[in-house]
Amino acid sequence: MLNRRFCGAPQRRALRHVAVLACAAIVTVGVAMASTAGARDLKAEAAQQVVVQLHSGDVDTLDELIERLAQAGIEAQKTDRIPQRPVYLLTITSGTPQQAVAQLSERPEVVFAELNYPVSSDPRLYDPATKAKLNSVLAIGDGMTCIDNNADCEPQAVRELLRLEMAHRLSRGSGVRVAVLDTGADFDHVDFESVNFGVQRDVIDDDFVAMEEGDEVTNIDDFGVSSVGHGTHVTGIVHRIAPAAQLMVGRILDPNGIGTTWLTAKGIFWAIDPYGDGQANTGAHVINLSLDTRANTKVLRLAANVVTCSEVPNRNVWVSDDARCFGAEHLQAVVVAAAGNDASGSIQMFPAAYSDVPGLMAVAASDNRETLVRAPAYFTNSGTYVDLAAPGYGILSQFYDGSRATISGTSMAAPIVAGLAALVRSQNPGPNGWSPAAVAIRIRSRAVSMCGPNAPANFKHVDVAATVDTAAASLGPCPLTK
């Protein structure tokens, strides 16, 4: 069991009560947890759903396909659609989703049909001793929290690696929109008063308020069952790296950190077209995805291809994306995805494993505690699809209900790279600014070696300051003594 040390201050809305004791003491704390009353069961819903892409944008075509399914004894209802695009969600009420996929896949009108799968934020760490996911390394408080008996709530080496003061001399992310697709955010957080928040969207509840939701629990050992605060934490990290960027927040995960491949894809398309009207000048320049699934789905690859403009389907049907990608506005989004916390070099987690898509970066986590520097975190995935690593152990950021926390995971490393992408994109503004592929190349080309006895050869560690300021000295080789 990981040790959690807590120090805190009274919170504004009294959803969390923290005893103010010495940092070395373990104190009783209530943390936000998912409410079970009236909550949707997204896993159960997904188990009855099918995602379909059509060649044509004609809605009548889908109605005809639903009729054909009925003739085969499969009852289906149209549940949702990606606005402006021929991608639909069907709910199967009679027969099985597998039968529906088999029937639809044979039709010439269908590009693909596939099952809807669960997606998770997975903020918990992997314990190699027990082969189980455990609670996050978490400390809640006012900036003087403790983590594993370390008086600094964040390893000092993290700040030394980021060198944000140097980077911010040249870029703070002004003019760039970054979409954070997660559990939502605590917009009332006192630290967010100066944040430039743009449009927000709750894809789960289909409204325009992406506020994080959750109830209080009083048993600290229950923390790991909830992901409330995850989205706020990720949002805060992006703001820390790119403080002048505008943040678009999309809620696509429930308080337990669960979503679906459909909700993720819909959120990605929302980020590039937030009003669903095909206007090319309102979408995100960068999209952060601190979530993953083992399901290799066509809809997630489609979303990654389209928003980065690496591949757009039939341009006579996908008119809005044709105009966005190749017209005067030329808005293309960098996609940054967490590599996952399975401590594996072979497991592939998606959408990160679509790193063959130009402009999509898969991010692992580094551990920079005590004698470590730029070392792979023990929980991080490190497969061949991984592009980069960024600090991901004990990262300090805002948390639910006005608190701050240090949390570990590739979920924390990804928004560091997303913020860096915003800094780079801000240096190349306007419709003809750098493409997602060019931004990714810039970040990769300025990266430095990983360190330690288990340093992987297939990816490097991000160097924020040297990426923004090409005249700056890099972080250099691995230190001899650390």
C-alpha positions as CSV (number, residue, x, y, z in Angstrom):
1,M,0.0,0.0,0.0
2,L,1.4,3.4,-0.9
3,N,1.8,5.8,2.0
4,R,-0.1,9.1,1.6
5,R,0.8,12.1,3.7
6,F,-1.7,15.0,3.9
7,C,-1.5,18.6,5.0
8,G,-4.3,21.0,4.2
9,A,-6.2,24.2,4.6
10,P,-10.0,24.7,5.0
11,Q,-11.8,24.5,1.7
12,R,-14.3,27.0,0.4
13,R,-17.3,24.8,-0.2
14,A,-16.8,22.4,2.8
15,L,-17.0,19.3,0.6
16,R,-13.6,18.3,1.9
17,H,-12.6,18.7,5.5
18,V,-8.9,18.5,6.2
19,A,-7.3,18.6,9.7
20,V,-4.5,21.0,9.7
21,L,-1.6,19.1,11.3
22,A,2.1,18.8,10.8
23,C,3.1,17.6,7.4
24,A,4.5,14.4,8.8
25,A,1.2,13.3,10.2
26,I,-1.4,11.3,8.5
27,V,-4.7,13.1,8.8
28,T,-8.4,12.3,8.2
29,V,-9.6,13.7,4.9
30,G,-12.7,13.5,2.9
31,V,-12.2,13.5,-0.8
32,A,-14.6,13.7,-3.7
33,M,-16.0,10.4,-4.9
34,A,-18.4,9.5,-7.6
35,S,-22.1,9.6,-6.7
36,T,-24.0,6.4,-7.3
37,A,-27.4,8.0,-7.0
38,G,-28.9,8.3,-10.5
39,A,-25.5,8.0,-12.2
40,R,-25.4,6.6,-15.7
41,D,-23.7,3.2,-16.1
42,L,-21.6,4.0,-19.2
43,K,-20.1,0.5,-19.3
44,A,-23.5,-1.1,-19.4
45,E,-24.7,1.4,-22.1
46,A,-21.6,0.7,-24.2
47,A,-22.2,-3.0,-24.1
48,Q,-25.4,-2.5,-26.1
49,Q,-24.1,0.1,-28.6
50,V,-22.5,0.1,-32.1
51,V,-20.6,2.8,-33.8
52,V,-21.1,3.2,-37.6
53,Q,-19.5,5.4,-40.2
54,L,-21.3,5.8,-43.6
55,H,-19.9,6.7,-46.9
56,S,-22.8,9.1,-47.4
57,G,-24.0,11.9,-45.2
58,D,-27.6,11.1,-46.1
59,V,-29.5,10.3,-42.9
60,D,-32.1,8.3,-44.9
61,T,-29.3,5.8,-45.6
62,L,-29.0,5.1,-41.9
63,D,-32.8,4.7,-41.6
64,E,-32.7,2.1,-44.4
65,L,-29.9,0.2,-42.7
66,I,-31.9,0.2,-39.4
67,E,-34.8,-1.3,-41.4
68,R,-32.6,-4.0,-42.8
69,L,-31.4,-4.9,-39.3
70,A,-35.0,-5.2,-38.2
71,Q,-35.7,-7.6,-41.1
72,A,-32.8,-9.7,-39.7
73,G,-34.3,-9.7,-36.2
74,I,-32.1,-7.0,-34.8
75,E,-33.8,-3.9,-33.4
76,A,-31.7,-0.7,-33.4
77,Q,-32.2,2.9,-32.4
78,K,-30.2,5.9,-33.6
79,T,-28.8,7.3,-30.3
80,D,-26.3,9.9,-31.3
81,R,-24.3,11.5,-34.2
82,I,-21.0,13.4,-34.7
83,P,-22.3,16.8,-35.9
84,Q,-21.7,17.5,-39.6
85,R,-20.2,14.1,-40.1
86,P,-21.7,10.7,-41.2
87,V,-20.7,8.9,-37.9
88,Y,-23.5,7.5,-35.8
89,L,-24.1,5.6,-32.5
90,L,-26.8,2.9,-32.5
91,T,-28.3,1.2,-29.4
92,I,-29.3,-2.4,-30.0
93,T,-32.5,-3.3,-28.2
94,S,-33.1,-6.8,-29.6
95,G,-30.4,-9.2,-30.9
96,T,-26.8,-8.5,-30.0
97,P,-24.4,-5.7,-31.0
98,Q,-22.1,-8.4,-32.4
99,Q,-24.8,-9.5,-34.8
100,A,-25.5,-5.9,-35.8
101,V,-21.8,-5.3,-36.5
102,A,-21.7,-8.4,-38.7
103,Q,-24.8,-7.4,-40.6
104,L,-23.7,-3.7,-41.1
105,S,-20.1,-4.6,-42.1
106,E,-21.5,-6.4,-45.2
107,R,-23.3,-3.3,-46.5
108,P,-21.7,-1.2,-49.2
109,E,-23.1,2.0,-47.6
110,V,-21.0,1.3,-44.5
111,V,-17.3,2.3,-44.1
112,F,-17.1,0.5,-40.7
113,A,-19.2,-0.8,-37.9
114,E,-17.8,-1.7,-34.5
115,L,-18.6,-2.1,-30.9
116,N,-18.5,0.8,-28.4
117,Y,-15.8,0.1,-25.7
118,P,-15.1,1.6,-22.3
119,V,-12.3,4.2,-21.8
120,S,-10.6,5.0,-18.5
121,S,-8.6,7.9,-17.0
122,D,-6.8,5.3,-14.9
123,P,-5.2,7.7,-12.4
124,R,-4.0,4.8,-10.2
125,L,-0.5,3.5,-10.1
126,Y,0.6,0.0,-10.9
127,D,2.2,-2.0,-8.0
128,P,4.7,-4.5,-9.5
129,A,4.7,-6.5,-6.2
130,T,1.0,-7.3,-6.2
131,K,0.4,-6.9,-10.0
132,A,-2.6,-4.6,-9.1
133,K,-3.6,-1.0,-9.6
134,L,-3.5,1.0,-6.4
135,N,-4.5,4.4,-5.3
136,S,-2.6,7.4,-6.7
137,V,0.3,8.8,-4.8
138,L,-1.8,11.8,-3.5
139,A,-1.3,14.7,-1.2
140,I,-4.0,17.3,-0.7
141,G,-3.3,20.8,0.7
142,D,-2.2,24.3,0.2
143,G,1.2,23.9,-1.5
144,M,3.0,22.6,1.6
145,T,1.8,19.1,1.4
146,C,3.9,16.0,2.0
147,I,4.4,13.1,-0.2
148,D,6.1,10.0,1.1
149,N,7.7,12.0,3.9
150,N,9.2,14.5,1.5
151,A,8.5,18.1,2.6
152,D,8.4,19.2,-1.0
153,C,5.0,18.2,-2.4
154,E,6.7,17.9,-5.8
155,P,10.2,16.7,-6.5
156,Q,12.5,19.6,-6.9
157,A,13.9,18.0,-10.1
158,V,10.6,18.5,-11.8
159,R,10.9,22.2,-11.6
160,E,14.5,22.1,-12.7
161,L,13.6,20.0,-15.7
162,L,10.7,22.2,-16.8
163,R,12.6,25.5,-16.6
164,L,9.4,27.4,-17.2
165,E,10.7,30.8,-16.4
166,M,13.1,30.5,-19.3
167,A,10.4,29.1,-21.7
168,H,7.9,31.8,-20.7
169,R,10.3,34.6,-21.7
170,L,9.6,33.7,-25.3
171,S,6.1,32.1,-25.2
172,R,3.2,31.8,-22.8
173,G,0.8,30.2,-25.2
174,S,-1.1,33.3,-26.2
175,G,-3.5,32.9,-29.1
176,V,-3.6,29.1,-28.8
177,R,-6.7,27.1,-27.7
178,V,-6.1,23.8,-25.8
179,A,-8.9,21.3,-25.3
180,V,-8.8,19.2,-22.2
181,L,-11.0,16.2,-22.6
182,D,-11.4,14.6,-19.2
183,T,-13.7,14.5,-16.1
184,G,-14.4,18.2,-16.4
185,A,-12.9,20.9,-14.2
186,D,-13.6,22.8,-11.0
187,F,-14.1,26.2,-12.7
188,D,-14.6,27.8,-9.2
189,H,-11.1,26.9,-8.1
190,V,-9.5,29.9,-6.5
191,D,-6.3,29.3,-8.6
192,F,-8.3,29.4,-11.8
193,E,-9.6,33.0,-11.4
194,S,-7.1,34.3,-14.0
195,V,-7.4,31.3,-16.4
196,N,-8.7,32.1,-19.9
197,F,-11.5,29.6,-20.1
198,G,-13.2,29.3,-23.5
199,V,-16.2,27.2,-24.5
200,Q,-16.9,24.1,-22.5
201,R,-19.0,21.0,-23.2
202,D,-20.4,18.1,-21.2
203,V,-20.6,15.3,-23.8
204,I,-22.0,12.8,-21.3
205,D,-25.0,15.0,-20.2
206,D,-25.2,16.8,-23.5
207,D,-25.1,20.3,-22.1
208,F,-22.7,23.2,-21.9
209,V,-21.4,23.0,-18.4
210,A,-18.3,20.8,-17.9
211,M,-18.0,21.2,-14.1
212,E,-16.6,18.2,-12.3
213,E,-19.2,16.3,-10.3
214,G,-18.7,14.1,-7.2
215,D,-19.6,13.4,-3.6
216,E,-17.5,13.4,-0.5
217,V,-16.1,10.3,1.0
218,T,-14.5,10.2,4.5
219,N,-12.4,7.1,4.3
220,I,-9.0,7.9,2.7
221,D,-8.5,4.3,1.6
222,D,-11.5,4.8,-0.8
223,F,-9.7,7.4,-2.8
224,G,-8.7,5.2,-5.7
225,V,-12.2,4.3,-6.7
226,S,-12.9,7.8,-7.8
227,S,-11.4,10.0,-10.5
228,V,-13.1,13.2,-9.3
229,G,-10.4,15.9,-9.4
230,H,-8.5,14.2,-12.3
231,G,-9.8,16.7,-14.9
232,T,-9.1,19.7,-12.7
233,H,-5.6,18.4,-12.0
234,V,-4.9,17.9,-15.8
235,T,-6.4,21.3,-16.6
236,G,-4.1,23.0,-14.0
237,I,-1.0,21.3,-15.5
238,V,-1.8,22.7,-19.0
239,H,-2.3,26.1,-17.5
240,R,1.0,25.9,-15.6
241,I,2.9,25.2,-18.8
242,A,1.0,27.5,-21.1
243,P,-0.6,30.2,-18.8
244,A,-1.8,32.5,-21.6
245,A,-3.5,29.7,-23.6
246,Q,-7.3,29.5,-23.8
247,L,-8.6,26.3,-22.2
248,M,-11.5,24.5,-23.7
249,V,-12.9,21.9,-21.3
250,G,-14.8,18.9,-22.4
251,R,-16.3,16.4,-19.9
252,I,-16.2,12.9,-21.5
253,L,-15.4,10.8,-18.4
254,D,-17.8,10.2,-15.5
255,P,-16.7,10.7,-11.8
256,N,-15.2,7.2,-11.8
257,G,-13.0,8.1,-14.7
258,I,-15.0,6.0,-17.1
259,G,-16.1,6.9,-20.6
260,T,-16.4,5.1,-24.0
261,T,-14.7,5.2,-27.3
262,W,-17.8,6.9,-28.7
263,L,-17.7,9.7,-26.1
264,T,-14.0,10.1,-26.6
265,A,-14.4,10.4,-30.4
266,K,-17.3,12.8,-30.0
267,G,-15.2,14.9,-27.6
268,I,-12.3,15.0,-30.0
269,F,-14.6,16.2,-32.8
270,W,-16.2,18.7,-30.4
271,A,-12.8,20.1,-29.7
272,I,-12.1,20.8,-33.4
273,D,-15.7,22.0,-34.0
274,P,-17.1,23.2,-30.7
275,Y,-20.3,24.7,-32.1
276,G,-21.1,21.8,-34.4
277,D,-21.5,24.2,-37.3
278,G,-18.4,23.4,-39.3
279,Q,-16.8,26.8,-38.6
280,A,-13.0,26.4,-38.9
281,N,-11.8,29.3,-36.7
282,T,-13.2,28.2,-33.3
283,G,-11.6,24.8,-32.6
284,A,-8.6,23.7,-30.6
285,H,-5.0,23.9,-31.7
286,V,-4.1,21.3,-29.2
287,I,-6.1,18.4,-27.7
288,N,-5.1,16.6,-24.5
289,L,-6.2,13.0,-23.8
290,S,-5.2,11.8,-20.3
291,L,-7.1,8.5,-20.8
292,D,-6.8,5.2,-22.6
293,T,-8.4,1.9,-23.7
294,R,-7.0,-1.3,-24.9
295,A,-9.6,-1.3,-27.7
296,N,-8.0,-0.5,-31.1
297,T,-11.1,1.1,-32.7
298,K,-11.7,2.7,-36.1
299,V,-13.6,5.6,-34.6
300,L,-10.7,6.7,-32.4
301,R,-8.2,6.4,-35.3
302,L,-10.7,8.3,-37.5
303,A,-10.9,11.1,-35.0
304,A,-7.1,11.4,-34.7
305,N,-6.7,11.4,-38.5
306,V,-9.4,14.0,-39.1
307,V,-8.5,16.6,-36.4
308,T,-4.8,16.4,-37.2
309,C,-5.7,16.6,-40.9
310,S,-3.4,13.7,-41.7
311,E,-6.3,12.0,-43.4
312,V,-9.8,13.3,-44.2
313,P,-12.4,10.9,-45.7
314,N,-14.4,11.7,-48.8
315,R,-14.0,15.4,-48.9
316,N,-17.3,15.9,-50.7
317,V,-19.1,14.5,-47.6
318,W,-16.7,15.8,-44.9
319,V,-17.1,19.3,-46.2
320,S,-16.4,21.2,-43.0
321,D,-13.2,19.3,-42.4
322,D,-12.1,19.8,-46.0
323,A,-12.5,23.5,-45.5
324,R,-10.8,23.5,-42.1
325,C,-7.8,21.4,-43.2
326,F,-7.2,22.7,-46.6
327,G,-9.0,26.1,-46.8
328,A,-8.0,29.6,-45.7
329,E,-8.3,28.9,-42.0
330,H,-6.1,25.9,-42.1
331,L,-6.8,24.8,-38.5
332,Q,-5.2,21.5,-37.6
333,A,-4.9,20.1,-34.0
334,V,-2.0,18.5,-32.3
335,V,-3.2,15.5,-30.2
336,V,-1.4,14.5,-27.1
337,A,-2.3,11.2,-25.4
338,A,-1.2,9.4,-22.2
339,A,0.7,6.2,-22.8
340,G,-0.9,4.4,-19.9
341,N,0.1,3.1,-16.4
342,D,0.4,-0.6,-17.0
343,A,4.2,-0.8,-16.4
344,S,4.4,-2.6,-19.8
345,G,6.6,-2.4,-22.8
346,S,4.2,-4.5,-24.9
347,I,0.7,-3.5,-24.0
348,Q,-0.7,-1.0,-26.5
349,M,-3.1,1.7,-25.1
350,F,-5.2,3.8,-27.4
351,P,-5.4,6.5,-28.7
352,A,-1.8,6.9,-27.7
353,A,-0.8,3.9,-29.9
354,Y,-2.0,5.8,-33.0
355,S,1.3,7.6,-32.8
356,D,1.9,6.7,-36.4
357,V,-0.6,9.5,-37.1
358,P,1.5,12.7,-37.8
359,G,0.7,15.2,-35.1
360,L,-0.3,12.7,-32.4
361,M,2.2,12.2,-29.6
362,A,2.1,9.4,-27.0
363,V,3.6,10.4,-23.7
364,A,5.2,8.3,-21.0
365,A,6.0,9.4,-17.5
366,S,9.4,10.0,-15.9
367,D,10.3,9.8,-12.3
368,N,12.6,12.5,-10.8
369,R,12.7,11.7,-7.1
370,E,15.8,11.8,-5.0
371,T,18.5,9.8,-6.8
372,L,16.5,9.6,-10.0
373,V,16.5,12.0,-13.0
374,R,14.7,11.5,-16.3
375,A,14.2,7.9,-15.4
376,P,11.1,6.0,-16.6
377,A,8.5,5.9,-13.8
378,Y,8.0,2.3,-12.6
379,F,4.3,2.4,-13.6
380,T,4.7,3.9,-17.1
381,N,4.1,2.1,-20.4
382,S,7.1,2.2,-22.7
383,G,6.0,0.5,-25.9
384,T,7.4,1.2,-29.3
385,Y,4.5,3.6,-29.9
386,V,5.7,6.0,-27.2
387,D,7.2,9.2,-28.5
388,L,8.3,11.1,-25.4
389,A,8.4,11.1,-21.7
390,A,7.6,14.0,-19.4
391,P,7.6,14.4,-15.6
392,G,4.8,12.2,-14.2
393,Y,5.6,11.4,-10.6
394,G,4.3,13.6,-7.8
395,I,3.1,16.4,-10.1
396,L,1.6,19.4,-8.2
397,S,-1.6,20.9,-9.6
398,Q,-5.0,22.1,-8.7
399,F,-7.5,19.5,-7.4
400,Y,-11.2,19.2,-6.7
401,D,-13.0,21.7,-4.4
402,G,-10.3,24.4,-4.2
403,S,-7.4,22.1,-3.1
404,R,-4.1,21.2,-4.6
405,A,-2.6,17.8,-5.0
406,T,0.4,15.9,-6.2
407,I,-0.6,12.9,-8.3
408,S,1.4,10.5,-10.4
409,G,0.6,8.9,-13.8
410,T,1.0,9.3,-17.5
411,S,-2.1,11.4,-17.1
412,M,0.1,14.1,-15.6
413,A,2.9,13.8,-18.1
414,A,0.6,14.3,-21.2
415,P,-0.6,17.8,-20.3
416,I,3.0,18.9,-19.8
417,V,3.5,18.1,-23.5
418,A,0.2,19.5,-24.5
419,G,1.1,22.8,-22.8
420,L,4.5,22.7,-24.6
421,A,2.7,22.2,-27.9
422,A,0.7,25.3,-27.1
423,L,3.9,27.3,-26.4
424,V,5.4,26.2,-29.7
425,R,2.2,26.8,-31.7
426,S,2.0,30.3,-30.2
427,Q,5.4,31.1,-31.7
428,N,4.0,30.3,-35.1
429,P,0.5,32.0,-35.0
430,G,-2.0,32.5,-37.8
431,P,-3.8,30.3,-40.3
432,N,-0.4,29.2,-41.8
433,G,1.1,28.4,-38.4
434,W,2.9,25.1,-37.9
435,S,1.1,21.9,-38.7
436,P,0.6,19.3,-36.0
437,A,3.3,17.2,-37.6
438,A,5.7,20.2,-37.5
439,V,5.0,20.9,-33.9
440,A,5.6,17.3,-33.0
441,I,8.9,17.2,-34.9
442,R,10.0,20.4,-33.1
443,I,9.3,18.9,-29.7
444,R,10.9,15.5,-30.5
445,S,14.0,17.1,-32.1
446,R,14.7,19.1,-29.0
447,A,14.2,16.2,-26.6
448,V,17.0,14.7,-24.5
449,S,18.0,11.2,-23.5
450,M,16.2,9.2,-20.8
451,C,18.4,8.2,-17.9
452,G,18.9,5.3,-15.5
453,P,19.5,1.6,-15.8
454,N,16.1,1.0,-17.4
455,A,16.1,3.9,-19.8
456,P,14.3,2.9,-23.0
457,A,15.9,3.5,-26.3
458,N,12.8,4.2,-28.3
459,F,11.9,7.5,-26.8
460,K,13.4,10.6,-25.2
461,H,12.6,13.1,-22.5
462,V,10.9,16.4,-23.3
463,D,13.0,19.6,-22.8
464,V,10.5,22.4,-22.5
465,A,12.9,25.4,-22.4
466,A,15.1,24.2,-25.2
467,T,12.1,23.5,-27.4
468,V,10.7,27.0,-27.0
469,D,14.1,28.7,-27.1
470,T,16.3,27.0,-29.7
471,A,19.2,29.2,-28.6
472,A,19.0,27.8,-25.0
473,A,21.3,25.1,-23.8
474,S,19.6,21.7,-23.6
475,L,19.2,19.7,-20.4
476,G,22.3,17.9,-21.5
477,P,23.5,14.3,-20.9
478,C,22.5,12.2,-18.0
479,P,24.2,13.4,-14.8
480,L,26.9,11.2,-13.3
481,T,25.7,11.7,-9.8
482,K,22.0,12.1,-9.0
